[in-house]
Amino acid sequence: MLARRNGWYAQLQDVPPEKLIFLDEAGVQTNLTRLRGRSLMGTRLYATAPRGHAHTNTLISAIRLRGPCATIVCDGPTDSPVFPPILRAYPNNPEQRYVMTAQTR
């Protein structure tokens, strides 16, 4: 695997940075509620939090040297089968190269 990754990096050495597109993902969960809070000295903090409505959304964004170029929000967590349809959704330009930033480890 290390040899394949090093070969991939070697191929990128000849590609100008303006032709690269970086894909990255970020997940958001709606059930992440703070367990602690602040209130005035000597007073108790009263607060409410939603229960049983946990939901996950994933934001996948493409970023070029000029800035963001496309963003997709997926319901639920993502895994490897999610990415091929997303790549097909982006403009198919043979002059562009895609670089997976979060998935290259």
Stockholm file with secondary structure:
# STOCKHOLM 1.0

chainA/1-105         MLARRNGWYAQLQDVPPEKLIFLDEAGVQTNLTRLRGRSLMGTRLYATAPRGHAHTNTLISAIRLRGPCATIVCDGPTDSPVFPPILRAYPNNPEQRYVMTAQTR
#=GR chainA/1-105 SS CHHHHHHHHHHHTTSCGGGEEEEEEEEEETTCCCSCCCCCTTCCCCCCCCCSCCCEEEEEEEEETTEEEEEEEEESCCCGGGHHHHHHHSCCCTTCEEEESTTCC
#=GC SS_cons         CHHHHHHHHHHHTTSCGGGEEEEEEEEEETTCCCSCCCCCTTCCCCCCCCCSCCCEEEEEEEEETTEEEEEEEEESCCCGGGHHHHHHHSCCCTTCEEEESTTCC
//
